[in-house]
């Protein structure tokens, strides 16, 4: 049996999509409520929805063409995968932003600000996103949501001043979204918590508990996934972008094992030590076998060799192949080359 394959979340957007890839609320944009759109005065909201549906279908088709077994919707509707989610929660102020220094001084951003209690206002948006993608795919599609700690780290808190309490309220709001997806028939739901790797002490103190809250009441048969990457670059082929500590996965492995059916970790950008893999005794591992920050296309034999190395320490029935993280920086051609090589390697192991 070949190794199963999946993607993590984002897929490169085509040029016709009228959504910025990153959060840009202070440019001259048109706001349609759940997305920030460039001012395309020649298009109606209905026309824009049709473009986003088209982009989603193309992103799914590309992944399937490359050999991906479980594609994602490509997050084509999201200007930023965190803030897209926050637009469906009460308590966030998208008008009066807060300038914040992030990632140990690596980034300075103007962020949406929490000014009241967090509550979910609309649980239908992600259901719609999933339905569009799965109809286009003709097979199961995975939908992603940002986790409580990751949302906290990518917004400004002017209300709670209590990180565990904020994370719990975010988890409860996310739980409504996740249960709505499951109720509609979505069987593959992923919570992204890269901050687990960046802030392992906080993950152990309260993050694992809030992660569990995200999945409360989710019925049997739904594949619960958690993604924990080690950091994202500012541009393609950036060599010195900040990454999580190399020992972070080892620090949190025992605590997160079993919290989800599948746990997604990076391995291509920086190989993990062999003794990490046996620490996961309950959850399957989605392991990154191609990089998302480098334009170098890994040869099939190189990817296959690393897969064989990992299989010396993890049973084949608990290993899934994927890229390290989302593919947004690569562009369509480069992303497809990497995915095709990864899938060819997975089929040959």
TORKOL-4160 file (C-alpha; in steps of 0.2 Angstrom, whole numbers, padded with zeros to 4 digits, m for minus):
349
<pt num="1" X="0000" Y="0000" Z="0000"/>
<pt num="2" X="0007" Y="0017" Z="m0004"/>
<pt num="3" X="0008" Y="0031" Z="0009"/>
<pt num="4" X="m0008" Y="0042" Z="0010"/>
<pt num="5" X="m0005" Y="0060" Z="0005"/>
<pt num="6" X="m0013" Y="0076" Z="0010"/>
<pt num="7" X="m0010" Y="0095" Z="0010"/>
<pt num="8" X="m0010" Y="0106" Z="0025"/>
<pt num="9" X="m0021" Y="0121" Z="0020"/>
<pt num="10" X="m0016" Y="0136" Z="0009"/>
<pt num="11" X="m0014" Y="0134" Z="m0010"/>
<pt num="12" X="m0007" Y="0148" Z="m0022"/>
<pt num="13" X="m0021" Y="0159" Z="m0027"/>
<pt num="14" X="m0024" Y="0163" Z="m0046"/>
<pt num="15" X="m0021" Y="0181" Z="m0052"/>
<pt num="16" X="m0040" Y="0183" Z="m0055"/>
<pt num="17" X="m0044" Y="0181" Z="m0037"/>
<pt num="18" X="m0049" Y="0198" Z="m0029"/>
<pt num="19" X="m0042" Y="0194" Z="m0012"/>
<pt num="20" X="m0026" Y="0199" Z="m0005"/>
<pt num="21" X="m0015" Y="0185" Z="0002"/>
<pt num="22" X="m0012" Y="0194" Z="0018"/>
<pt num="23" X="m0022" Y="0205" Z="0029"/>
<pt num="24" X="m0023" Y="0223" Z="0022"/>
<pt num="25" X="m0037" Y="0232" Z="0030"/>
<pt num="26" X="m0030" Y="0249" Z="0028"/>
<pt num="27" X="m0028" Y="0249" Z="0009"/>
<pt num="28" X="m0043" Y="0256" Z="m0002"/>
<pt num="29" X="m0053" Y="0240" Z="m0001"/>
<pt num="30" X="m0071" Y="0234" Z="m0002"/>
<pt num="31" X="m0076" Y="0224" Z="0013"/>
<pt num="32" X="m0089" Y="0210" Z="0010"/>
<pt num="33" X="m0090" Y="0205" Z="0028"/>
<pt num="34" X="m0080" Y="0189" Z="0028"/>
<pt num="35" X="m0066" Y="0194" Z="0017"/>
<pt num="36" X="m0057" Y="0210" Z="0012"/>
<pt num="37" X="m0057" Y="0212" Z="m0007"/>
<pt num="38" X="m0047" Y="0223" Z="m0019"/>
<pt num="39" X="m0058" Y="0237" Z="m0026"/>
<pt num="40" X="m0065" Y="0229" Z="m0042"/>
<pt num="41" X="m0079" Y="0240" Z="m0046"/>
<pt num="42" X="m0083" Y="0231" Z="m0062"/>
<pt num="43" X="m0088" Y="0215" Z="m0052"/>
<pt num="44" X="m0103" Y="0212" Z="m0041"/>
<pt num="45" X="m0103" Y="0202" Z="m0025"/>
<pt num="46" X="m0111" Y="0188" Z="m0035"/>
<pt num="47" X="m0097" Y="0189" Z="m0048"/>
<pt num="48" X="m0084" Y="0188" Z="m0035"/>
<pt num="49" X="m0092" Y="0173" Z="m0027"/>
<pt num="50" X="m0091" Y="0164" Z="m0043"/>
<pt num="51" X="m0073" Y="0169" Z="m0045"/>
<pt num="52" X="m0069" Y="0162" Z="m0028"/>
<pt num="53" X="m0079" Y="0146" Z="m0032"/>
<pt num="54" X="m0069" Y="0144" Z="m0048"/>
<pt num="55" X="m0053" Y="0146" Z="m0039"/>
<pt num="56" X="m0057" Y="0134" Z="m0025"/>
<pt num="57" X="m0062" Y="0121" Z="m0039"/>
<pt num="58" X="m0045" Y="0124" Z="m0048"/>
<pt num="59" X="m0035" Y="0122" Z="m0032"/>
<pt num="60" X="m0044" Y="0106" Z="m0028"/>
<pt num="61" X="m0041" Y="0099" Z="m0045"/>
<pt num="62" X="m0023" Y="0104" Z="m0045"/>
<pt num="63" X="m0020" Y="0094" Z="m0029"/>
<pt num="64" X="m0029" Y="0079" Z="m0036"/>
<pt num="65" X="m0020" Y="0080" Z="m0052"/>
<pt num="66" X="m0004" Y="0079" Z="m0042"/>
<pt num="67" X="m0009" Y="0063" Z="m0033"/>
<pt num="68" X="m0015" Y="0070" Z="m0017"/>
<pt num="69" X="m0028" Y="0059" Z="m0008"/>
<pt num="70" X="m0036" Y="0071" Z="0004"/>
<pt num="71" X="m0035" Y="0089" Z="m0003"/>
<pt num="72" X="m0040" Y="0105" Z="0006"/>
<pt num="73" X="m0050" Y="0119" Z="m0001"/>
<pt num="74" X="m0034" Y="0129" Z="m0003"/>
<pt num="75" X="m0041" Y="0143" Z="0008"/>
<pt num="76" X="m0044" Y="0153" Z="m0008"/>
<pt num="77" X="m0057" Y="0164" Z="0001"/>
<pt num="78" X="m0045" Y="0169" Z="0015"/>
<pt num="79" X="m0036" Y="0185" Z="0015"/>
<pt num="80" X="m0027" Y="0178" Z="0031"/>
<pt num="81" X="m0032" Y="0161" Z="0038"/>
<pt num="82" X="m0033" Y="0168" Z="0056"/>
<pt num="83" X="m0042" Y="0185" Z="0053"/>
<pt num="84" X="m0055" Y="0176" Z="0041"/>
<pt num="85" X="m0060" Y="0166" Z="0055"/>
<pt num="86" X="m0061" Y="0181" Z="0067"/>
<pt num="87" X="m0073" Y="0190" Z="0056"/>
<pt num="88" X="m0086" Y="0177" Z="0062"/>
<pt num="89" X="m0084" Y="0180" Z="0080"/>
<pt num="90" X="m0091" Y="0194" Z="0091"/>
<pt num="91" X="m0078" Y="0204" Z="0101"/>
<pt num="92" X="m0066" Y="0208" Z="0087"/>
<pt num="93" X="m0063" Y="0226" Z="0081"/>
<pt num="94" X="m0057" Y="0227" Z="0063"/>
<pt num="95" X="m0058" Y="0246" Z="0062"/>
<pt num="96" X="m0047" Y="0252" Z="0076"/>
<pt num="97" X="m0031" Y="0241" Z="0074"/>
<pt num="98" X="m0017" Y="0239" Z="0087"/>
<pt num="99" X="0001" Y="0240" Z="0081"/>
<pt num="100" X="0010" Y="0225" Z="0088"/>
<pt num="101" X="0027" Y="0217" Z="0087"/>
<pt num="102" X="0027" Y="0199" Z="0084"/>
<pt num="103" X="0038" Y="0184" Z="0083"/>
<pt num="104" X="0052" Y="0190" Z="0095"/>
<pt num="105" X="0053" Y="0207" Z="0085"/>
<pt num="106" X="0053" Y="0199" Z="0068"/>
<pt num="107" X="0037" Y="0207" Z="0062"/>
<pt num="108" X="0027" Y="0223" Z="0066"/>
<pt num="109" X="0009" Y="0222" Z="0061"/>
<pt num="110" X="m0007" Y="0232" Z="0064"/>
<pt num="111" X="m0019" Y="0219" Z="0071"/>
<pt num="112" X="m0038" Y="0217" Z="0074"/>
<pt num="113" X="m0041" Y="0220" Z="0092"/>
<pt num="114" X="m0051" Y="0210" Z="0105"/>
<pt num="115" X="m0063" Y="0223" Z="0114"/>
<pt num="116" X="m0076" Y="0212" Z="0121"/>
<pt num="117" X="m0081" Y="0194" Z="0125"/>
<pt num="118" X="m0078" Y="0181" Z="0111"/>
<pt num="119" X="m0093" Y="0173" Z="0104"/>
<pt num="120" X="m0097" Y="0164" Z="0087"/>
<pt num="121" X="m0109" Y="0174" Z="0076"/>
<pt num="122" X="m0111" Y="0163" Z="0061"/>
<pt num="123" X="m0106" Y="0145" Z="0059"/>
<pt num="124" X="m0112" Y="0143" Z="0041"/>
<pt num="125" X="m0097" Y="0151" Z="0032"/>
<pt num="126" X="m0085" Y="0136" Z="0034"/>
<pt num="127" X="m0099" Y="0124" Z="0029"/>
<pt num="128" X="m0101" Y="0133" Z="0013"/>
<pt num="129" X="m0082" Y="0133" Z="0010"/>
<pt num="130" X="m0082" Y="0115" Z="0012"/>
<pt num="131" X="m0097" Y="0111" Z="0002"/>
<pt num="132" X="m0090" Y="0121" Z="m0013"/>
<pt num="133" X="m0073" Y="0112" Z="m0012"/>
<pt num="134" X="m0080" Y="0094" Z="m0009"/>
<pt num="135" X="m0093" Y="0096" Z="m0023"/>
<pt num="136" X="m0079" Y="0101" Z="m0035"/>
<pt num="137" X="m0067" Y="0087" Z="m0029"/>
<pt num="138" X="m0080" Y="0073" Z="m0029"/>
<pt num="139" X="m0071" Y="0066" Z="m0014"/>
<pt num="140" X="m0068" Y="0071" Z="0004"/>
<pt num="141" X="m0060" Y="0087" Z="0007"/>
<pt num="142" X="m0051" Y="0093" Z="0023"/>
<pt num="143" X="m0056" Y="0110" Z="0030"/>
<pt num="144" X="m0044" Y="0120" Z="0042"/>
<pt num="145" X="m0047" Y="0132" Z="0056"/>
<pt num="146" X="m0034" Y="0142" Z="0067"/>
<pt num="147" X="m0033" Y="0136" Z="0085"/>
<pt num="148" X="m0036" Y="0147" Z="0100"/>
<pt num="149" X="m0017" Y="0150" Z="0104"/>
<pt num="150" X="m0014" Y="0154" Z="0086"/>
<pt num="151" X="m0028" Y="0167" Z="0085"/>
<pt num="152" X="m0022" Y="0174" Z="0102"/>
<pt num="153" X="m0005" Y="0177" Z="0095"/>
<pt num="154" X="m0011" Y="0185" Z="0079"/>
<pt num="155" X="m0023" Y="0198" Z="0086"/>
<pt num="156" X="m0022" Y="0211" Z="0100"/>
<pt num="157" X="m0030" Y="0208" Z="0117"/>
<pt num="158" X="m0038" Y="0224" Z="0125"/>
<pt num="159" X="m0051" Y="0215" Z="0135"/>
<pt num="160" X="m0046" Y="0199" Z="0143"/>
<pt num="161" X="m0029" Y="0201" Z="0149"/>
<pt num="162" X="m0029" Y="0183" Z="0154"/>
<pt num="163" X="m0022" Y="0171" Z="0141"/>
<pt num="164" X="m0030" Y="0155" Z="0147"/>
<pt num="165" X="m0047" Y="0163" Z="0148"/>
<pt num="166" X="m0046" Y="0171" Z="0131"/>
<pt num="167" X="m0040" Y="0154" Z="0124"/>
<pt num="168" X="m0055" Y="0145" Z="0132"/>
<pt num="169" X="m0068" Y="0157" Z="0125"/>
<pt num="170" X="m0060" Y="0156" Z="0107"/>
<pt num="171" X="m0060" Y="0137" Z="0109"/>
<pt num="172" X="m0079" Y="0137" Z="0113"/>
<pt num="173" X="m0082" Y="0148" Z="0098"/>
<pt num="174" X="m0072" Y="0137" Z="0087"/>
<pt num="175" X="m0081" Y="0122" Z="0093"/>
<pt num="176" X="m0097" Y="0129" Z="0086"/>
<pt num="177" X="m0089" Y="0131" Z="0069"/>
<pt num="178" X="m0081" Y="0113" Z="0070"/>
<pt num="179" X="m0097" Y="0105" Z="0076"/>
<pt num="180" X="m0107" Y="0114" Z="0062"/>
<pt num="181" X="m0094" Y="0107" Z="0049"/>
<pt num="182" X="m0096" Y="0089" Z="0057"/>
<pt num="183" X="m0115" Y="0091" Z="0057"/>
<pt num="184" X="m0115" Y="0095" Z="0038"/>
<pt num="185" X="m0105" Y="0080" Z="0034"/>
<pt num="186" X="m0087" Y="0086" Z="0034"/>
<pt num="187" X="m0076" Y="0071" Z="0040"/>
<pt num="188" X="m0059" Y="0079" Z="0040"/>
<pt num="189" X="m0057" Y="0095" Z="0051"/>
<pt num="190" X="m0040" Y="0102" Z="0055"/>
<pt num="191" X="m0035" Y="0114" Z="0069"/>
<pt num="192" X="m0019" Y="0124" Z="0066"/>
<pt num="193" X="m0009" Y="0127" Z="0081"/>
<pt num="194" X="0009" Y="0132" Z="0076"/>
<pt num="195" X="0011" Y="0142" Z="0092"/>
<pt num="196" X="0012" Y="0125" Z="0101"/>
<pt num="197" X="0029" Y="0124" Z="0093"/>
<pt num="198" X="0034" Y="0142" Z="0097"/>
<pt num="199" X="0027" Y="0143" Z="0114"/>
<pt num="200" X="0028" Y="0125" Z="0121"/>
<pt num="201" X="0027" Y="0130" Z="0139"/>
<pt num="202" X="0010" Y="0139" Z="0136"/>
<pt num="203" X="0004" Y="0124" Z="0126"/>
<pt num="204" X="0007" Y="0113" Z="0140"/>
<pt num="205" X="0000" Y="0125" Z="0153"/>
<pt num="206" X="m0017" Y="0128" Z="0145"/>
<pt num="207" X="m0015" Y="0125" Z="0126"/>
<pt num="208" X="m0019" Y="0106" Z="0126"/>
<pt num="209" X="m0034" Y="0109" Z="0136"/>
<pt num="210" X="m0041" Y="0122" Z="0124"/>
<pt num="211" X="m0037" Y="0111" Z="0110"/>
<pt num="212" X="m0048" Y="0097" Z="0117"/>
<pt num="213" X="m0062" Y="0110" Z="0119"/>
<pt num="214" X="m0061" Y="0113" Z="0101"/>
<pt num="215" X="m0066" Y="0095" Z="0097"/>
<pt num="216" X="m0079" Y="0093" Z="0111"/>
<pt num="217" X="m0095" Y="0084" Z="0105"/>
<pt num="218" X="m0087" Y="0080" Z="0088"/>
<pt num="219" X="m0095" Y="0063" Z="0083"/>
<pt num="220" X="m0085" Y="0047" Z="0080"/>
<pt num="221" X="m0081" Y="0045" Z="0062"/>
<pt num="222" X="m0074" Y="0063" Z="0060"/>
<pt num="223" X="m0055" Y="0064" Z="0057"/>
<pt num="224" X="m0048" Y="0076" Z="0070"/>
<pt num="225" X="m0032" Y="0084" Z="0064"/>
<pt num="226" X="m0020" Y="0096" Z="0073"/>
<pt num="227" X="m0006" Y="0105" Z="0063"/>
<pt num="228" X="0009" Y="0112" Z="0072"/>
<pt num="229" X="0022" Y="0119" Z="0060"/>
<pt num="230" X="0038" Y="0128" Z="0066"/>
<pt num="231" X="0036" Y="0145" Z="0057"/>
<pt num="232" X="0033" Y="0154" Z="0040"/>
<pt num="233" X="0044" Y="0165" Z="0030"/>
<pt num="234" X="0041" Y="0182" Z="0024"/>
<pt num="235" X="0046" Y="0178" Z="0006"/>
<pt num="236" X="0052" Y="0163" Z="m0004"/>
<pt num="237" X="0069" Y="0157" Z="m0001"/>
<pt num="238" X="0072" Y="0167" Z="0015"/>
<pt num="239" X="0086" Y="0158" Z="0023"/>
<pt num="240" X="0085" Y="0166" Z="0040"/>
<pt num="241" X="0067" Y="0167" Z="0045"/>
<pt num="242" X="0063" Y="0163" Z="0063"/>
<pt num="243" X="0059" Y="0145" Z="0067"/>
<pt num="244" X="0053" Y="0136" Z="0083"/>
<pt num="245" X="0066" Y="0129" Z="0094"/>
<pt num="246" X="0072" Y="0112" Z="0088"/>
<pt num="247" X="0067" Y="0104" Z="0104"/>
<pt num="248" X="0049" Y="0110" Z="0104"/>
<pt num="249" X="0041" Y="0094" Z="0097"/>
<pt num="250" X="0050" Y="0083" Z="0109"/>
<pt num="251" X="0044" Y="0094" Z="0123"/>
<pt num="252" X="0026" Y="0093" Z="0119"/>
<pt num="253" X="0025" Y="0076" Z="0110"/>
<pt num="254" X="0018" Y="0066" Z="0125"/>
<pt num="255" X="0005" Y="0079" Z="0129"/>
<pt num="256" X="m0002" Y="0081" Z="0112"/>
<pt num="257" X="m0002" Y="0062" Z="0107"/>
<pt num="258" X="m0019" Y="0056" Z="0107"/>
<pt num="259" X="m0027" Y="0074" Z="0107"/>
<pt num="260" X="m0032" Y="0071" Z="0089"/>
<pt num="261" X="m0032" Y="0057" Z="0077"/>
<pt num="262" X="m0018" Y="0064" Z="0066"/>
<pt num="263" X="m0005" Y="0076" Z="0071"/>
<pt num="264" X="0004" Y="0086" Z="0058"/>
<pt num="265" X="0023" Y="0091" Z="0060"/>
<pt num="266" X="0037" Y="0099" Z="0049"/>
<pt num="267" X="0051" Y="0088" Z="0044"/>
<pt num="268" X="0057" Y="0094" Z="0027"/>
<pt num="269" X="0064" Y="0111" Z="0032"/>
<pt num="270" X="0073" Y="0103" Z="0047"/>
<pt num="271" X="0073" Y="0084" Z="0050"/>
<pt num="272" X="0067" Y="0079" Z="0066"/>
<pt num="273" X="0078" Y="0067" Z="0077"/>
<pt num="274" X="0074" Y="0049" Z="0075"/>
<pt num="275" X="0068" Y="0047" Z="0093"/>
<pt num="276" X="0054" Y="0059" Z="0091"/>
<pt num="277" X="0043" Y="0048" Z="0080"/>
<pt num="278" X="0041" Y="0033" Z="0092"/>
<pt num="279" X="0034" Y="0046" Z="0105"/>
<pt num="280" X="0018" Y="0046" Z="0096"/>
<pt num="281" X="0010" Y="0030" Z="0101"/>
<pt num="282" X="m0009" Y="0035" Z="0098"/>
<pt num="283" X="m0010" Y="0048" Z="0085"/>
<pt num="284" X="m0005" Y="0045" Z="0067"/>
<pt num="285" X="0008" Y="0058" Z="0060"/>
<pt num="286" X="0006" Y="0069" Z="0045"/>
<pt num="287" X="0025" Y="0072" Z="0041"/>
<pt num="288" X="0031" Y="0086" Z="0030"/>
<pt num="289" X="0042" Y="0079" Z="0016"/>
<pt num="290" X="0044" Y="0094" Z="0005"/>
<pt num="291" X="0048" Y="0112" Z="0010"/>
<pt num="292" X="0036" Y="0127" Z="0008"/>
<pt num="293" X="0049" Y="0141" Z="0009"/>
<pt num="294" X="0062" Y="0135" Z="m0004"/>
<pt num="295" X="0060" Y="0135" Z="m0023"/>
<pt num="296" X="0071" Y="0120" Z="m0023"/>
<pt num="297" X="0061" Y="0105" Z="m0030"/>
<pt num="298" X="0066" Y="0089" Z="m0020"/>
<pt num="299" X="0069" Y="0074" Z="m0031"/>
<pt num="300" X="0058" Y="0059" Z="m0029"/>
<pt num="301" X="0072" Y="0048" Z="m0023"/>
<pt num="302" X="0077" Y="0061" Z="m0010"/>
<pt num="303" X="0059" Y="0062" Z="m0003"/>
<pt num="304" X="0057" Y="0043" Z="m0004"/>
<pt num="305" X="0073" Y="0041" Z="0006"/>
<pt num="306" X="0067" Y="0051" Z="0020"/>
<pt num="307" X="0051" Y="0042" Z="0020"/>
<pt num="308" X="0060" Y="0026" Z="0022"/>
<pt num="309" X="0070" Y="0033" Z="0037"/>
<pt num="310" X="0054" Y="0039" Z="0046"/>
<pt num="311" X="0046" Y="0022" Z="0043"/>
<pt num="312" X="0060" Y="0014" Z="0053"/>
<pt num="313" X="0053" Y="0023" Z="0068"/>
<pt num="314" X="0034" Y="0024" Z="0064"/>
<pt num="315" X="0022" Y="0010" Z="0058"/>
<pt num="316" X="0017" Y="0013" Z="0040"/>
<pt num="317" X="m0002" Y="0013" Z="0045"/>
<pt num="318" X="0001" Y="0029" Z="0055"/>
<pt num="319" X="0011" Y="0039" Z="0043"/>
<pt num="320" X="0004" Y="0052" Z="0030"/>
<pt num="321" X="0014" Y="0062" Z="0018"/>
<pt num="322" X="0012" Y="0081" Z="0016"/>
<pt num="323" X="0021" Y="0097" Z="0013"/>
<pt num="324" X="0028" Y="0105" Z="0029"/>
<pt num="325" X="0014" Y="0119" Z="0029"/>
<pt num="326" X="0004" Y="0129" Z="0016"/>
<pt num="327" X="0010" Y="0131" Z="m0001"/>
<pt num="328" X="0005" Y="0150" Z="m0004"/>
<pt num="329" X="0023" Y="0156" Z="m0007"/>
<pt num="330" X="0027" Y="0144" Z="m0020"/>
<pt num="331" X="0016" Y="0149" Z="m0034"/>
<pt num="332" X="0006" Y="0136" Z="m0044"/>
<pt num="333" X="0019" Y="0128" Z="m0055"/>
<pt num="334" X="0032" Y="0126" Z="m0041"/>
<pt num="335" X="0019" Y="0119" Z="m0029"/>
<pt num="336" X="0013" Y="0106" Z="m0042"/>
<pt num="337" X="0031" Y="0101" Z="m0045"/>
<pt num="338" X="0034" Y="0098" Z="m0027"/>
<pt num="339" X="0017" Y="0089" Z="m0024"/>
<pt num="340" X="0019" Y="0078" Z="m0039"/>
<pt num="341" X="0037" Y="0072" Z="m0033"/>
<pt num="342" X="0030" Y="0069" Z="m0015"/>
<pt num="343" X="0016" Y="0059" Z="m0022"/>
<pt num="344" X="0027" Y="0049" Z="m0033"/>
<pt num="345" X="0038" Y="0045" Z="m0018"/>
<pt num="346" X="0023" Y="0040" Z="m0007"/>
<pt num="347" X="0017" Y="0028" Z="m0020"/>
<pt num="348" X="0034" Y="0020" Z="m0022"/>
<pt num="349" X="0038" Y="0017" Z="m0004"/>
